[in-house]
Structure formats: C-alpha cells, structure tokens
Amino acid sequence: MSKKQVSSFSHVPFPLRLIFIFLLTSLLSLAMSLYLNTNINRSLEQINTIYTSNNNLNTMTKTLNSLHDNILEYLEIKSTDSLNNYYYYEQQYRNLLSDLNNQTTDSTAGSMEKNIYNISQSYLDIADVAIEAKRARNTGKYRTAYNEATEYFNFLTSYIYSLNNQQFLTNSINYQSLEVSLRLIERMNTLVTIAMALFNIFLVIVMVNQITRPLLVLASASNQVAAGNFDVELPPVVSDDELGVVTRAFSKMVVSIQEYIEKVRSSMKAEKEAQERELLMETHLKEAQLRYYQAQINPHFLFNSLNAGAQMAMMEDAEKTYSFIQNMADFFRYSMKSLNTDVDLKEEIELVDNYVSIMNVRFSGDIHYEKSINCDITGVRVPCMIIQPVVENAISYGIRNISWEGKIFLEVLREDNEFLIHVRDNGIGISPERLSDIRNGKASHAPSDKNSNGVGLGNVQKRLNLYYNKENLFSIDSEGENKGTLVTIRIPAEEELYV
C-alpha cells in the first residue's frame, strides 16, 4: 500500500467517517435553517410593525370618543362615575399621545402626528377647563369650554381618521412587498430541503458502495472457502479501516486453516484417543460430584438432621430452640412442594405462622403478627405458596427498617362468592408513583433476601390467574409513604373447586 493510499480518507475508521459526513450535512442544514428562520422572523416583525400603527390609531380614536362622551355625561348629570371615567380615559389618552411624534419632521405622517399631538394637548386643556367650571357651577364658562372642546374633538377625529387611512395605504403596499419576500423564502426553503435530501442520498449511496464493494469480494471468497476450496485468491486490502482489518483477518484465517488441517490430519487419532479418555474421566467426575451434591440436598437428610437437632434441643430443655428447629423443619418440608400443586388454605396459614416464628427469632421478636379467620375455610384449596411470599415481602420491604413497632395483620373472610385474604402491614408504605409502576409491572425489585424462598409477588399473581383461570385476583394498595400496605388475594368460592 502506497503512502498516498495511507494518507487518503480511507484510512479513517468507518464510524468516524459516518460521524463526520452526517455532522457536516447536519451543520449545513442547521445553518440554512437558521438563516431562513432569521429572515422569516424579520419579515414577521415588519408585518407586526405595519399593523401596530393602525391599531394604535384605532385605540386612540376609541379612547378619545369615550373621553368626550364622559365629559358630556358629567356636564349633564354631574355623576361621580362619569368624572372618574373622564380622569381614567384622559390618562389613557395622554399615554397614547406619548407614542406620537411631537418633533418637526419632513415626513407627512410625522407632521400629521405632531399636529394631532398639539391639538390633543389643547383639547385636554379646554376639557379640564370645562370640568372645573362645571364643578364650580359656572354654567356659562363650562358651556363655552365644552363647545370649544367639541370643535377640537371633531377636528381630532377627522385628523386621526385621515392619518389612519394614509398609513393603511402605506402599510398595504409594504405588506405586499413582504408577502413577495415570504413566498420567495418559502421557495428557497423548499429548494434547500430538496437539495439537502439529494445530497444526503448521494452520501448514503457513496458510503454504501464503499462498504458493499469490498464486502461482495470478501463474500465471494468466503463462499469458496465454505465450499472447501482453500486455494481461493485472497481478496486485496483496499483500505485501513474496519473492512481492511476484516479482509486481512480473513486472509490470515484461510492460511491458518490450511496449516491447521495438515496438523489435524497428522494428530487426529492421538487427539481422539486423548479426548475419549478425558471425556470418560470427566463423566466419572461429574457422576461423583452429582452424587455428592444430591446427598447434600437430599430432603430426607435435611429433615432428619433438623429433627435430630430438635430432639437434642428437647433433651436439653431448650424449648425455644426446639420450637425454632421444628418450625424450620416444617417450613422446609412445605417449601419443597412443587409450586404447581394445590394445598388446603389452612396449611398455607400454618406455613405463615411457622415463617413468622422463624423470622421473629431472627429479628428478636420485633415482628408483631396477628391473624383473624372470620369464616369456615375447611376444604378450601389454593395454589401452594401464595400467602407466605406476601408476608415475606411485607417484612422485607415494609417493616424491616422502620423506627416504630412493626405489625403484620392476616385476615381471612368471605364475601359473596369469594374468600378474601388480606395481608396488611403498618410499614413504610408505597408512594403513588411507585404503586402505579408496581401495578403496571414496571417496578424493578431489589435482589431477594438470602433467606427468601425466591417466589415473588408477580409469580403469585400469575399462578393465581392460571389456577383459577381468572384475572384481578391479586391487588396491592397503599395510602402513601409511612402509611402501610394492603395486599388482597381473592379466592373464588365455587363449590366445585373444593373437596
């Protein structure tokens, strides 16, 4: 490979080339969009300016009419409301006058604004005279002042109307010019968008061609190698990017395969015998390990050991230890049952009793457990291990780390055609956001406790739905953080389900 090829763009890694090319097109598109948006915003500002002057003059006319009407109303009936309205509209009108030009200018519109400003000042002055004369009950003076103010008012109205018409004509011409500019910008935007799309398509075609052409050559050589022809002509390396690396690796692989075949042919028999001996040894070793592990986890061995420990504790008058080991033996014996079997509801509740007794040994009696069976549950069959995981969850995530006395309440009652199993705790509760995630199956759960049986709440819910072929048999509720949690399990009470 020549120095010219090494220094070319092809030696740049392919991802960097993609990033560079698409970054370039993105920057060009962004620059053009900013330029077009700037022109559009400038045109919109001019349009707003065009109609602002007319709106101001219309507002001035309305304010002037309201002002003059309230002058007349006050002079006729002398009401407090009309006087207050007069002062209000007078201030509004003065504020509008402050936006007018009051300096000498060569512009016709500017000169008209100056005249309106000066006449308005005279109008406001004579209006004040009329109001003050009315308040002083000087009838002749306020009538004279009002007549004079009316003349100013008529003149102002006509003057403002003329200025408004003149500005409207000027603004219409400006608007037509701006409309032409906006249409031109729209066409430019369309052309630039099409040009950028075509440019991007061109770049994609070039990049795809750079990838597929060497890949096609490499694929052809690979197919020949796959067919068993190891004398294939090795593909040339045309770049130093990832494709070049793959091509070099393929060539080395072909050469290595040829060398390896020769070595395999000469040593296959010896390796085969060695592999058979090694496989036989591994088989015997695995069998021995399997028997060892089976002996370790044999249920009879486990239960006999626990029973032996229970007998020893009883002989030593260690009643608490005896009770603990006995509960452990019962718990493990029950938990060894298949989750696909069903059991009596009484057995499930007895398992919970054993589990809480075991956990109270671990937590020094900090778990206060109460149960209430308010109906006859004889013969009620339920899936195995549906209540204990709920109690375990209440202990692990509800009351384990609270600063107050932790309590677990188990209640069984019957409502219509259902048995309701409530498991309530007074623990940390669940926030509304997390409760929503749990109900929607989006909440991530913390790793299970090392003493957990590995059966989660989601597992319980799915087995209930499958066992009874019904939905909504499992629910979880909480009033918020530090307000505890309530889990409800609904067991259908159809008589044909029970023995």
matplotlib code that plots the C-alpha trace (Angstrom):
import matplotlib.pyplot as plt

x = [0.0, 1.4, 1.9, -0.8, -3.3, -2.4, -2.8, -6.2, -9.6, -9.9, -7.6, -10.1, -12.2, -15.6, -17.7, -15.7, -16.3, -20.0, -20.0, -18.0, -20.2, -23.5, -22.2, -21.3, -24.7, -26.4, -24.4, -25.2, -28.9, -28.8, -27.1, -29.5, -32.5, -31.2, -30.7, -34.2, -35.8, -34.0, -35.4, -38.9, -38.8, -37.6, -40.5, -42.9, -41.6, -42.1, -45.7, -46.4, -44.9, -47.1, -50.3, -49.3, -49.6, -53.2, -54.1, -52.7, -54.7, -57.9, -57.3, -56.7, -60.0, -62.0, -60.3, -61.0, -64.7, -65.0, -63.3, -65.6, -68.7, -67.8, -67.2, -70.7, -72.2, -70.6, -71.7, -75.3, -75.8, -72.6, -72.2, -69.2, -68.8, -68.6, -66.0, -63.9, -64.2, -63.2, -59.9, -59.3, -59.7, -57.8, -54.8, -55.2, -55.3, -52.2, -50.3, -51.3, -50.1, -46.7, -46.2, -46.8, -44.1, -44.0, -41.0, -40.6, -40.0, -40.1, -42.4, -46.0, -47.2, -44.7, -46.1, -49.7, -48.7, -47.2, -50.4, -52.5, -50.3, -50.5, -54.3, -54.8, -53.0, -55.2, -58.3, -57.3, -56.6, -60.0, -61.7, -60.2, -61.5, -65.0, -64.8, -63.6, -66.2, -68.9, -67.6, -67.7, -71.2, -70.2, -72.7, -71.7, -68.0, -68.3, -70.8, -68.4, -65.4, -67.4, -68.3, -64.7, -63.6, -66.2, -64.7, -61.3, -62.8, -64.3, -61.1, -59.1, -61.4, -61.2, -57.4, -56.8, -59.1, -57.1, -53.8, -55.1, -56.2, -52.9, -50.9, -53.2, -52.4, -48.7, -48.9, -50.8, -48.0, -45.4, -47.4, -47.5, -43.7, -43.3, -45.7, -43.5, -40.4, -42.1, -43.1, -39.5, -38.2, -40.7, -39.4, -35.8, -36.7, -38.2, -35.3, -32.7, -34.6, -34.7, -31.0, -30.0, -32.1, -30.4, -27.0, -27.7, -28.9, -25.7, -23.6, -25.5, -25.0, -21.3, -20.9, -22.9, -20.8, -17.6, -18.9, -20.6, -18.0, -15.2, -17.8, -19.0, -15.5, -14.9, -18.3, -17.3, -14.0, -15.8, -18.3, -15.5, -13.7, -17.0, -17.3, -13.8, -11.7, -8.8, -6.8, -9.0, -7.5, -7.3, -9.2, -7.0, -6.8, -8.0, -8.3, -7.1, -10.5, -12.6, -13.1, -9.4, -8.9, -11.6, -10.0, -6.6, -8.0, -9.8, -6.6, -4.8, -7.6, -7.5, -3.8, -4.2, -6.9, -4.7, -1.9, -4.3, -5.9, -2.5, -1.8, -5.2, -4.7, -1.4, -2.6, -6.3, -6.0, -3.9, -6.1, -9.2, -7.9, -6.9, -10.3, -12.1, -10.0, -10.6, -14.3, -14.5, -12.7, -14.9, -18.0, -16.9, -16.0, -19.4, -21.2, -19.3, -20.0, -23.6, -24.0, -22.2, -24.5, -27.6, -26.5, -26.1, -29.5, -31.4, -34.7, -34.6, -31.1, -32.1, -35.3, -33.6, -30.8, -33.3, -35.4, -32.2, -31.4, -35.0, -34.7, -31.4, -32.8, -35.8, -33.5, -31.5, -34.8, -34.2, -37.8, -37.3, -34.6, -36.7, -39.7, -37.4, -35.9, -39.3, -40.7, -37.7, -38.3, -42.0, -41.2, -38.6, -40.8, -43.7, -41.5, -40.1, -43.6, -44.0, -45.5, -47.8, -49.6, -52.5, -53.0, -55.5, -55.8, -55.3, -51.8, -51.0, -51.8, -49.9, -46.9, -47.2, -47.3, -44.1, -42.4, -43.2, -42.0, -38.7, -38.3, -39.1, -36.1, -34.0, -35.4, -35.6, -39.4, -39.8, -42.4, -45.9, -48.2, -51.9, -54.4, -58.2, -60.1, -63.7, -65.2, -65.1, -62.2, -62.4, -61.7, -60.7, -57.9, -55.4, -52.1, -49.1, -47.1, -49.4, -49.6, -46.1, -44.4, -46.8, -45.9, -42.2, -42.5, -44.3, -41.4, -38.5, -39.8, -42.5, -41.5, -37.8, -36.2, -39.0, -38.4, -41.8, -43.3, -43.8, -47.1, -48.4, -52.2, -53.5, -57.3, -59.5, -63.2, -65.9, -67.9, -70.5, -68.7, -65.2, -62.8, -60.7, -57.2, -55.9, -52.3, -51.7, -48.6, -48.0, -44.7, -43.2, -46.0, -45.7, -45.7, -48.4, -45.8, -44.1, -47.5, -48.5, -45.3, -45.9, -49.5, -48.3, -45.4, -42.7, -41.2, -37.7, -37.4, -34.4, -32.5, -34.1, -33.1, -30.8, -33.5, -36.2, -37.9, -37.4, -41.2, -42.1, -45.4, -45.6, -45.2, -48.0, -50.3, -49.6, -50.2, -53.5, -54.6, -53.6, -55.0, -58.5, -58.5, -59.5, -58.0, -57.8, -57.4, -54.4, -54.3, -51.9, -52.9, -51.2, -52.3, -48.8, -45.4, -45.3, -49.0, -48.6, -49.5, -52.5, -52.4, -55.7, -56.0, -59.4, -60.2, -63.3, -65.7, -67.3, -68.1, -66.8, -63.3, -63.1, -63.1]
y = [0.0, 3.4, 6.4, 8.2, 5.5, 5.5, 9.3, 9.2, 9.4, 5.6, 5.0, 6.9, 4.4, 3.9, 5.1, 8.4, 8.8, 8.4, 10.8, 13.4, 13.2, 13.3, 16.0, 18.1, 17.7, 18.4, 21.6, 22.8, 22.1, 23.9, 26.9, 27.1, 26.7, 29.5, 31.8, 31.2, 31.4, 34.7, 36.2, 34.9, 36.4, 39.7, 39.7, 38.9, 41.7, 44.1, 42.8, 43.4, 46.9, 47.6, 46.9, 48.3, 51.9, 51.4, 49.6, 52.4, 55.0, 52.9, 52.7, 56.4, 57.1, 54.8, 56.4, 59.9, 59.1, 57.6, 60.6, 63.1, 61.1, 61.1, 64.9, 65.4, 63.0, 64.8, 68.2, 67.0, 64.9, 65.6, 62.0, 60.7, 57.7, 59.9, 62.1, 59.0, 57.7, 61.1, 61.0, 57.4, 58.0, 61.3, 59.4, 56.6, 59.2, 61.0, 57.7, 57.1, 60.6, 59.9, 57.4, 60.0, 62.1, 65.7, 66.9, 68.7, 66.3, 66.2, 63.1, 63.7, 61.2, 62.6, 66.1, 64.9, 63.1, 66.3, 68.2, 65.6, 65.8, 69.6, 69.7, 67.0, 69.0, 71.9, 69.7, 68.2, 71.7, 73.1, 69.9, 70.4, 74.0, 72.7, 70.1, 72.6, 75.1, 72.5, 71.6, 75.4, 75.6, 78.3, 77.4, 79.9, 79.1, 75.3, 75.5, 77.7, 75.5, 72.4, 73.9, 74.7, 71.2, 69.7, 71.6, 70.3, 66.8, 66.9, 68.2, 65.5, 62.7, 63.8, 64.2, 60.8, 59.2, 60.8, 59.7, 56.2, 55.9, 57.2, 54.8, 51.9, 52.6, 52.7, 49.6, 47.7, 48.5, 47.3, 44.2, 43.2, 43.6, 41.5, 38.8, 38.5, 38.2, 35.5, 33.5, 33.7, 32.5, 29.6, 28.6, 28.9, 26.7, 24.0, 24.1, 23.9, 21.0, 19.1, 19.8, 18.6, 15.5, 14.7, 15.4, 13.1, 10.4, 10.8, 10.5, 7.3, 5.8, 6.6, 5.2, 2.0, 1.4, 1.8, -0.9, -3.3, -3.5, -4.9, -7.0, -8.6, -9.6, -10.9, -12.8, -14.5, -15.7, -16.8, -18.9, -20.6, -21.4, -22.6, -25.0, -26.4, -24.5, -23.2, -22.3, -19.3, -15.9, -13.8, -10.5, -7.4, -4.9, -1.5, 0.5, 0.7, 0.9, -1.9, -3.6, -3.7, -5.2, -7.9, -8.6, -9.1, -11.3, -13.4, -13.9, -14.9, -17.2, -19.0, -19.6, -20.7, -23.1, -24.7, -25.2, -26.4, -29.0, -30.5, -30.6, -32.1, -34.9, -35.9, -35.9, -36.7, -40.2, -39.4, -36.5, -38.5, -41.2, -38.5, -36.8, -40.1, -40.8, -37.2, -37.4, -40.7, -39.2, -36.1, -38.3, -40.2, -37.0, -35.4, -38.5, -38.4, -34.7, -35.2, -37.9, -35.7, -32.7, -34.9, -36.2, -32.6, -31.5, -34.8, -33.8, -36.8, -36.0, -32.3, -33.2, -36.0, -33.6, -30.9, -33.5, -34.7, -31.1, -30.7, -33.9, -32.7, -29.3, -31.0, -33.3, -30.2, -28.5, -25.8, -25.3, -22.1, -23.8, -26.9, -24.8, -22.9, -26.0, -27.7, -24.7, -24.7, -28.4, -27.8, -24.7, -26.5, -29.6, -27.4, -25.3, -28.4, -28.9, -28.1, -24.7, -26.4, -28.3, -27.1, -27.3, -26.6, -22.9, -24.0, -25.4, -22.1, -20.2, -22.6, -22.0, -18.3, -19.0, -21.0, -18.4, -15.5, -17.6, -18.2, -14.5, -13.4, -15.5, -13.6, -10.2, -10.7, -10.7, -7.3, -8.6, -8.4, -10.8, -11.1, -13.2, -13.4, -16.2, -15.0, -17.8, -21.5, -22.4, -26.2, -27.8, -24.6, -25.5, -22.9, -22.9, -23.7, -20.7, -17.8, -16.1, -16.6, -14.6, -11.7, -11.8, -12.1, -9.0, -7.1, -7.9, -7.3, -4.1, -2.9, -3.1, -4.2, -0.8, 1.3, 3.1, 2.2, -1.1, -3.3, -5.2, -7.8, -8.5, -11.6, -11.7, -14.2, -13.6, -14.4, -12.0, -13.4, -16.0, -15.1, -15.7, -12.5, -12.9, -9.5, -9.1, -5.6, -4.0, -0.7, -0.1, 2.4, 2.1, 2.9, 6.2, 6.7, 6.8, 3.5, 1.9, 2.7, 1.2, -2.0, -2.3, -1.8, -4.3, -1.6, -1.5, -3.0, -5.1, -5.3, -8.5, -11.2, -11.7, -14.6, -16.2, -15.7, -18.6, -16.9, -16.7, -13.0, -11.2, -11.4, -15.1, -15.4, -13.3, -15.3, -18.6, -17.4, -16.3, -19.6, -21.8, -20.2, -19.0, -15.6, -12.1, -9.5, -12.0, -10.1, -6.4, -4.1, -0.8, 1.9, 5.3, 6.6, 6.6, 5.6, 4.5, 0.8, -1.5, -3.8, -6.9, -8.6, -12.1, -13.2, -16.9, -17.9, -19.8, -22.1, -25.3, -27.5, -26.2, -27.7, -31.1]
z = [0.0, -1.1, 1.2, -0.9, 0.0, 3.6, 3.8, 2.0, 3.7, 3.5, 6.5, 8.8, 10.8, 9.2, 12.2, 12.3, 8.6, 9.1, 12.0, 10.0, 6.9, 8.8, 11.1, 8.1, 6.5, 9.8, 10.3, 6.8, 7.3, 10.6, 9.2, 6.3, 8.7, 11.0, 8.0, 6.7, 10.2, 10.7, 7.5, 8.3, 11.8, 10.4, 8.0, 10.7, 12.8, 9.9, 9.5, 13.1, 12.8, 9.8, 11.7, 15.0, 13.9, 12.6, 15.8, 17.9, 15.9, 16.3, 20.0, 20.2, 18.4, 20.8, 23.8, 22.5, 21.9, 25.4, 26.9, 25.1, 26.0, 29.7, 29.5, 28.1, 30.7, 33.6, 32.3, 32.0, 35.2, 37.2, 38.3, 40.2, 37.8, 34.7, 36.5, 37.4, 33.8, 32.5, 34.5, 33.5, 29.8, 30.0, 31.4, 28.8, 26.0, 27.3, 27.4, 23.7, 22.8, 24.3, 21.4, 18.7, 17.1, 18.6, 16.8, 13.4, 10.6, 6.8, 6.8, 6.0, 8.6, 11.2, 10.6, 11.0, 14.2, 15.5, 14.7, 16.4, 19.5, 19.7, 19.0, 21.6, 24.2, 23.5, 23.7, 27.0, 28.4, 27.4, 28.6, 32.0, 32.0, 31.2, 34.0, 36.6, 35.5, 36.0, 39.4, 40.3, 38.9, 36.3, 33.7, 31.0, 31.2, 31.1, 28.1, 26.2, 27.1, 26.1, 22.7, 22.1, 23.2, 20.8, 17.9, 18.9, 19.2, 15.7, 14.2, 16.0, 14.9, 11.3, 11.5, 13.1, 10.5, 7.7, 9.2, 9.7, 6.1, 4.8, 7.0, 6.0, 2.3, 3.0, 5.1, 2.4, -0.1, 2.5, 3.2, -0.5, -0.6, 2.5, 1.0, -2.0, 0.2, 2.3, -0.8, -2.0, 1.3, 1.2, -2.3, -1.0, 1.9, -0.3, -2.7, 0.1, 1.7, -1.6, -2.2, 1.3, 0.9, -2.5, -1.0, 1.9, -0.6, -2.6, 0.6, 1.6, -1.8, -1.7, 1.8, 1.0, -2.2, -0.1, 2.2, -0.1, -2.9, -0.7, 1.2, -2.1, -2.9, 0.6, 0.5, -2.8, -1.4, 1.8, -0.2, -2.0, 1.3, 2.8, -0.2, 0.6, -1.8, 0.2, -2.9, -3.4, -4.5, -1.4, -1.6, -1.8, 1.1, -0.3, 3.0, 6.5, 8.1, 9.7, 6.3, 5.7, 9.1, 8.4, 5.0, 6.5, 9.2, 6.6, 4.6, 7.7, 8.7, 5.3, 5.6, 9.2, 8.3, 5.7, 8.2, 10.8, 8.5, 8.0, 11.7, 12.4, 9.9, 11.5, 15.1, 14.8, 16.0, 19.1, 20.0, 19.6, 22.0, 24.5, 24.2, 24.8, 27.9, 29.1, 28.4, 30.4, 33.3, 33.2, 33.1, 36.2, 38.0, 37.2, 38.4, 41.7, 42.1, 41.3, 43.9, 46.4, 45.7, 45.8, 49.2, 50.4, 49.3, 49.9, 51.7, 54.0, 55.0, 55.7, 57.6, 59.6, 60.6, 61.7, 63.6, 65.3, 66.3, 67.6, 69.7, 71.1, 72.0, 73.7, 75.7, 76.8, 77.8, 75.2, 74.4, 72.2, 70.2, 69.8, 68.6, 66.2, 64.7, 64.4, 62.6, 60.3, 59.5, 58.8, 56.7, 54.6, 54.2, 53.0, 50.7, 48.9, 47.4, 43.8, 43.1, 40.6, 43.3, 45.4, 49.2, 51.9, 52.9, 56.5, 55.5, 53.9, 57.0, 59.2, 56.9, 57.6, 61.3, 61.1, 58.9, 61.2, 64.2, 62.4, 61.4, 65.0, 66.1, 63.6, 64.4, 68.2, 68.4, 66.6, 64.3, 65.8, 64.0, 64.3, 62.3, 62.1, 60.4, 60.2, 58.1, 57.6, 55.4, 55.6, 52.3, 50.5, 48.0, 46.9, 44.9, 47.0, 48.4, 47.8, 51.2, 52.6, 49.8, 50.6, 54.3, 53.4, 51.2, 54.0, 56.4, 54.0, 52.4, 54.8, 58.4, 58.5, 58.8, 60.4, 63.7, 65.1, 66.2, 63.1, 62.7, 60.3, 60.1, 58.3, 57.9, 56.0, 55.4, 52.9, 50.8, 48.4, 46.2, 47.2, 50.1, 50.8, 52.2, 53.5, 54.4, 55.9, 57.5, 59.1, 57.4, 55.1, 52.5, 48.8, 47.1, 44.4, 41.6, 42.6, 43.3, 39.8, 38.5, 40.5, 39.2, 35.6, 36.1, 35.5, 39.0, 39.5, 42.6, 44.9, 45.0, 47.1, 50.6, 51.1, 53.3, 50.7, 49.1, 45.7, 45.0, 44.1, 44.1, 40.3, 40.5, 43.0, 40.8, 37.6, 39.4, 40.8, 37.4, 35.8, 38.6, 38.7, 35.0, 36.2, 36.3, 39.1, 41.9, 43.3, 44.3, 46.2, 47.8, 49.9, 51.1, 50.7, 52.4, 56.0, 55.9, 55.4, 52.6, 52.0, 49.7, 48.9, 47.4, 46.1, 46.1, 44.1, 46.3, 43.7, 45.5, 42.7, 43.3, 46.8, 48.3]

ax = plt.figure().add_subplot(projection="3d")
ax.plot(x, y, z, "-o")
ax.set_aspect("equal")
plt.show()
